[in-house]
Structures are given as structure tokens and as C-alpha cells.
């Protein structure tokens, strides 16, 4: 296999997140020298299983599990210093060297305690008023992005200047305490406690701060291979997702450039990660959702065999049939080069499978997921039924070794979505992967 030098790959989720991106990033890192997170915060959760050992990551790129690989947190990420330091400590306890390999953009907005307080208080207020909750993780991600867009965010670079940091913090806290106490009837937060903790954490964070944009462009000039790791999924994108039931950042491939400080000409291949079925955490429309809490149903099978619990929150994921019309929308907005189908093994044992190929909306057939939750709520899925298989696919590494029914299912996904399948994952373990075309081969 002739791996190209100076080739850069973007890995994005194509559904509502939780597609298994962490494993694929870790697997592809064998060919890369650097891995970059370009959006989101510690509301993401990527689980890796290496030699049977499970590791959950939230902020640090999944490439950290490969010795010698540099990892970057780009300017598009909102950063909780508390959670980052907890994650570093956990990895170091497991014997993973982190600090000399991790670079943090000085332009990252900081998530501070008042952001999480606002997040939780708002969801509580919605629930109390009988309104539909967004289903956020309560980690402060949305309020931190609001501060960024309002041009009042405290950024990593402000940690270098304690007096400037204190002035900005005092102004922001006055505003947010007003909202917390007078509007949301929640407790106010203390300036001294936040400032003291932030300054203590800065001593550990600042040695890892760098001009990430410059370092990535220099790596490109040297002909190194880079890997850009997206968080969440395309249908949670703040512009292209099931708005307003979305996250607070752009999860699509194009944001890999803006969120890390490189030019879009440096993005050569986009790998879309998608489960062999669909899941969703939190509120929002889900056209192919099944009854997943009733024992013996296909949805229950997906939930239990697939261990569908959120990595970050522990919430149960809603489960449903594969949605090709949804994936067409993801292919369109990401410019997908190829697909990786994950969790194919979860479908082992189901007698038949259903594949959504379009919807009926207002009496008309449509073949592409609409934009916005209101229209999606009214969509009725159109299904094709395919035979399932009884043989185990767990750990299969050759396409021809898959049951013929599984091969036919994958082929039909390609046909309906219009995107070739280049990788298939048959368990969480990094080695249990079927490679049809390597993203780093031009």
C-alpha cells in the first residue's frame, strides 16, 4: 500500500454523533503524525478499545493513544481547563505520556463555572415551564460559544495576563450572575473562587499553549500527514442539523479548516463515520426511531447489544433503523469521499433489516432529510426490507468473510446514499477493521 505524504484526512460523524469516530481516528493515526480536534468541547466522548482495554476521551484527540503522535486542540474548541487536566491525569495514571505531545491553541475560548451554571439553569427553567428541553449535556458548551460570538470570551491567551484576565472575568461574571439570579432564579457565583482556580490551572495549561495554526502549516510544509477529528455529528451541526436540537458548533468537515487555522486546500479526503443503524441522545426528531426499551424488539437488540449509553453523560441512546435519506444530507454538506460503517456486528441475529430510503412529507416523496426540526417531525419514513443474518461478524477483517446478507446490506447503503464504503468496523477493537480503500492513499 503506497501511503501518500502530505495528505490530510478529516473524520466526521454523519448522524447525531456517537458513530464510533474515536476508534477510526486511533486506527488512522498509525499513518499520521498529528491529530487535531477542531470544534466542540468536553460534551464529546470518544471510546477506544485497544487490546481489550477501554479508554474514554472527551477533549484530547484520540491520537494520544499512539506513542509519538502530536495532538492539537484547535481554536474552534471551547476548553474546560478543569476537565482537560482531569483527562490528562487519568491518561498519565494509565502510563500515557501527554504533556510533551499536546498543543493547545491560544485562541480557544475558556469554559468557566458560570457557563455550566447557565446551561443547567436554562434546561431546568424549560422543564419547569413545560417547554421542550434541548437535551444539552449541561457542560456549559453553548453558553461558552455564546460568549465567543458576543466577543466577550476569555480565551487561553488571556491566562498569560492575570490582570487582564481579572478585569474581563469581573465584567463577564457581573453579566452572567444577573441572568442566573434575576432571570433563572439560580445562585450567583463567586469571583474570587473562579479567579483563584483559573490562575492555578493556568500554571499547568500554559506550557502546552502554542500557535496551532503555525505548527500545522509547518507540518504540512514538511510533508507530514495530518488527521482532523470532528466531535458530535453532522445532524447536530448548528447550521445544518436538526435545529434547534443541535450542538453549538459546526460539526461539518469544512470547519476543520476554520477551527484549526489552515486553508481548505489542505483537506484532501473526508471520511464519514456512520453506524449500521441510527442512534440519538437527548431531544429532537428521529424519523426511524424504534421502540428500544421493550425486550425482544429490534430497537432493544440495538440498544443492548450495541451498549448504547452516552460516553459523556451515561444517558441511554434512542435507537432506530438506518436512514439513507439522512446520510444523503450529510454527504452533501460534508463532501464525503468515503464511508466507514461501524457496529455492523450489532445487527448479527436480526431476522430482517429495514433501510429508510426517503420520506413522505405533506403527501410528497422526498429523498433528502429536510433542514430544521419542524419539517423532520412530520416526515414518514419509506422503508425497504432486507434479510438479516445469523452468523457472527464480530472481529471479521476481510470483506469476503462477511455473510452474503451483510454484504448485500452494505451494498444497498452505498447505492442509496451515493457514497462508497471504504472501511467497515466489526467491533470496538482497533484491529477488527475491514479496509477496502485507505484514506491516506491518493
Beta strands, then each sheet from edge to edge (+ up, - down):
strand 1: 8-13
strand 2: 34-37
strand 3: 46-50
strand 4: 53-57
strand 5: 70-73
strand 6: 102-105
strand 7: 209-210
strand 8: 226-229
strand 9: 269-275
strand 10: 278-280
strand 11: 318-320
strand 12: 322-323
strand 13: 338-342
strand 14: 352-361
strand 15: 364-366
strand 16: 380-387
strand 17: 421-425
strand 18: 433-435
sheet 1: 7+ 6+ 5+ 2+ 8+ 1+ 9+ 13+ 17+ 18-
sheet 2: 3+ 4-
sheet 3: 10+ 11-
sheet 4: 12+ 14+ 15-
sheet 5: 12+ 14+ 16-
end
